[in-house]
Amino acid sequence: MIFVLEPLPDRLIFNFINFHGIVDPYTMNRIMDISTSIYPHEQTIYYAVAFGSFGAVTDLFIAIWYLVNRVPFSPKMGFSLLIGGVMVGILLGFTTCLPFFL
């Protein structure tokens, strides 16, 4: 799954986080990568983003399962789960939570 979801835009939430004095979002490597984080709040931010990423991947799996198996439900709910999962996945990253499963 990491290789399939890698080409999609990833972790756009880090572009919106703006701390005092940090203009370039790519200088925030300590928050964007768990192995380089020093302080506990940086790890907490990364774990929160990974938890949201897990929710997005779960939404995608449930929506695809609903649509493939034609479970008696409202198709509107399936498509809303699909669209919501893709939006949250692009915002928080699809592959953020997947290394924790390994």
Secondary structure by P-SEA (a helix, b strand, c coil): cccccccccccccccccccccccccccccccccccccccaaaaaaaaaaaaaaaaaaaaaaaaaaaaaacccccaaaaaaaaaaaaaaaaaacccccccccc
